[in-house]
Amino acid sequence: MVSDFTWMIGGPQGSGVETAANIFSQVFSKMGYQIFGKREYYSNIKGEHSYFAVRVSDKQIRSSIKGTNMLIAFDAETIFRHANDVLENGIIIYDSTLENIKVSDVITFDNDFKERMEGFLKSNNKENTIKGILELASERGASIHSVSFRSLLFELSEKIENPRIKTMIRMFNVLGVSLSLGLLMIPTEKLTESINSIFSKKKAIADMNVSAANFAYNYAAAKFGSTDLKFNINEIKENTLLVQGYYGTSIGKIIAGCRFQSYYPITPATDESNFLETNEILEINEDRPGSTLVIQTEDEISAIGMAIGSSLTGVRSATCTSGPGFVLMIECLSWAGINEVPVVITFYQRSGPSTGLPTRHGQDDLLCAINSGVGEFPRIVYASGNVSDSFYDTANVFNYADVFQVPIIHMMDKFIASSVTTCQRFDETKVNIDRGKLLDEPPSNAYKRFDHTADGLSPRSKIGLENGIFWNTGDESDVEGHISEDPVNRVEMMDKRQSRLDYILEKIPESEQIVKHSDGEFCVVSWGSTQGPILDAIDMLKNEGINIGFVEIKLLHPFPKELLKKSFSNSKTIIDVEANYTGQLGSIIKQNLEKDPDYYILKYTGRPMTCTELYDTLKKIVNNNAEKREVLTYGA
């Protein structure tokens, strides 16, 4: 029986690749398998190459691997880019009309890739066509199956007497996934259930796609022959969900009581706000009534300004963005800092600099999040490592914002946002709401918004609260909020604000600052979405008797240096793993611990890390065969 299998589908942007992958993921989820899928796409709206790889396993998985067991190709570009990744004894299903297309015929290829591919085929004595690269795949042991997708549409159209279907090339997606499931002999009822679920609000479309799916499934089962690949129907684990990557923060905000979110559209952050817009009218339960007002603004400056304004009324408020949008928010971020306004910024990173790779992955913005701003003011920078973590972390960061009265930058990224994965159902009963020193009743004495207190945190009024009048300004102010340039007041106010950095480290539980996943003489340190590939790679090494430690830092500012020292106490070799060029976390560790990590494993291609890349590189380090700085490059 197959225990680990990777399926990939590719085609032009807008051809329905994501829909096909969602069908495939749901089918195997309904069969009790664990899922990890990731989507890769260009920033162009239509036409450029898009692909979706879905890994299924009978054990827990948190990342992708190098290579593909089955490739479904609508177009020539998918074959040229991914045929070499099909593993030994893998399968390729492709459109038969593509066979004679040359590398030079694919207008979406850039010149560098054309030259590399033409050189590769020539060096292997193959012709410069789809036929040539498929011959190479066949020689490596891949099974090749051709079919005319357009002919299938014509046959289906005649069978169900619906002439419109002949021109509906978008249905290639359902045909592709159904051909692959027919070849693998997956139960048809799982396919039908998945299609009906995805198109549940459009019955006519669902029925048409079910007809197409059954037709393609039967075609593959009859024409492609049998395969040795067999899949079990496993018991579905209790409370397991198949979720999109942005569900964690979206649902987390609803449950945490966020009642206002502003945003300006930007990849990959927009999906979160779109989800909140779709579900903004909601009654959760008697304890947490209310809906979330979602506003699309004219730019990111307006987005953070509106979120801050909403927070001043006492409402839990947030905005979400990516790197270029965050930069525009910095002046308002500083305003929130001097006025001690709790606001949450969900920061979905992608690859820079500038617009960089707009739809690709990166952890490029850690130092930007920590250091950006006008002058010095306290903030919290916090990172989540997976979808499930992001749900509970979202609730935590809203509490941190309210309790410590600081802006929070919650670090996410494209790797998480664009993934599809199985996880345990989010448990809202584990979410507690702490509004800190937010006043519910009118103050009895003369109210001073920025009054000096023993813990440095002043009772917080809200706009409209009787006798809770306060002033805000971007200038330094006194305890009531009136502008003051007095040097003694300046020192007192700076000390008041900055003192809460130590208070934050004291009050946030250690388990929410750093997670020590495992211990070992060799120890990986990282943050954010590298968590999944690292854990999977460590499991692979453990199967060979190699134990690797892993320390994940969640609270990145203020930096928990004493706790990190304690976490490294049993480790002699520290390995920093990050998806950026300079090893930004490593530089923070060096600054605080006065010790540089012994090794860096970095990836900055814009493609996410795979567990197999990390496995290979960690093994080189253990065997003393690695460079201090190892750079990963896998991915099309």
C-alpha positions, 0 to 999 in steps of 0.5 A: 500500500502507498504510504506517501504520494505527491500529485501535481497538476499544472496549467496556465494561470486561470485554468482551474488548477487550484480547483482540481487540487482542492478536489484531489485533496478532499478526496484523499482527506475523505479517505483518512489521509493527511494532506499538505498542498502548496500552490505556486503561481506568477503575479500575472492574472492569466496566462503564466504558469501555475501549479499545485502539488499535493502530498498525501500520507498515512502519517502526519506531514507538514511540508512538501518533498522534492519530486512528484509521483504523478504529474497532470499537464494541461500545457507544454510549459508544465511538462518542460518545467516538471517532467524531470521532477517525476520520480522513478516509477512515477506517472505523467498524464498529458494532453496528446496535442502537445507532443511536437511543441518545441521549447522555443514555441512556449512564449511564456518562457524567459530566455534563461530557462529556454537556454537551460532546457535546450541545453539539457535536452541536447546534452541528453541527445533528445530532440528539443520537444515535448516528445524529447523530455517525455522520452527522458522521463520514460527512460527513468521509469515513468509511465506516460499516458496521453489523452486529448482533453478537448476530444474528451470534452467533445465525447462528453458533450455528445454523450450528455447532449450538451453542446456547450461543453465542447468549448468549456476548456476550464473543465480540463481541471476536473478531467485531469484530476478525474483521469488520475483518480481513475488510473489510481482506482480511487473510489468514485463516491469520494470524487463525487462527494468532493465535487458536490462539496466544492460546488455546493452553492451551484447545483447545475455546475456541480452536476455538470462537473460530476458528469465530466468527472465520471466520464474521465474516470471511466476513460482512464480506468478502461484505457490506461491499464492498471497500476501497482499503486494501491491506497487504503481507506483509513479511519478518519481521525476525530476532529480533523479538518482540511483547511486553507492556510489563511483560515487560522488567522481569519477564524482566530480573529473572529473568535478572539473578538476582532470586530473591525478589519481594514485592508488594501488588497495585496498578495498574499494577505488579501485571502484573509480579508476576503474570508472575513468579508464572506463571513462577517455577519456572524453570531458565534455564541452567547458569550461572543456575539457580534460580527466583524466589519471589514473595510477595503480602503484606498491604500495601506495608510488608510487601512492602518489609520482606520484600524487605529481609529477603531481601536480608540473606540475600544473595539478590537481592531486589525489590518493585514498586509504584505511587505510593500503595504507594511512600509506605507504603514510605518508612520501610523505604526509610530503614532500608535506606539507613542499613543499606546494604542493596541492594534494588530497588523497581520504581516503576510511576508513574500519575497522582496526587495521592493515588489520583488517576487509578488506571489512567491515565498520569503521570510525577508521582513523580520528586521523590517518589522522589528526596526521600522518606525520613527524613533523608539517605541515598544512593539511586539513581533510574533511569528506563527509556524503553521495554520493551527498555531496561527489560530491560537496565536491570533487570539494571544496577540490580541490579548497582548495588544490590549494588556500591554497597550502596544501595536502587534506585528503578527508574522505570517507568510505566503508558505502558510497562506497558500497551503492546504493542510489537514489539522486538528479542529480549532478549539475555541474553548481554549481561547480566553479574552483579556482586554487588559486595563480597558475601562468599562465604567466612567472613571471616578477621579480626574482621568489621565490617559498616560498616568504613571503607574507601578507597572507602566500601564495606564487605564485605557479609556475609549472614545465616548466614555463619560469622564474618560476624556483623553487627547492624542497627538503625534508629539510627545505629551504629558499624562493627559495627552497634551503636547509637552517638550519638557525634558523631565516629562520626556524622560518619564514618558520614554521610560514609561513606554520602554519599560514594558519591553521587560514587562512583556518578557516577564508576563508572557508565558515562556511556552508562548515565547519559545517552543523547544520541539526536541533536544540534541547536540546539533540544534536547529533554531528558526521561526515561522513557517520553516517549522513544518519542513524542519519537523519533517526532516528531523523525523526522517533523520530520527528514523536513521538514529540521528537526533536533531534538536529544534528550538522555534522562536515565536516572540521575536521582539522583545527578544527572549535571550535568557530563555534562548540561552537556556534552550541551547544549554544541551547543544554544541552546534547551532544551525539557523534555518531561514527563508532569506538571504542574510539569516536575519534571525541569526543576526539577532541571535549574534547580537543578543547571545554574542555568538554566531550560529555555527551553520546557516541553511538559507533559501531565497529563491521564492520557493518554499523549503522541502523537508528532503532538502533540509534532510540532505543538508542537515545530514551533511552538517552532522557528517561534517561535510557542509559549508557554514552557509548552505543555500537551498535551490529546489523548485521550479 
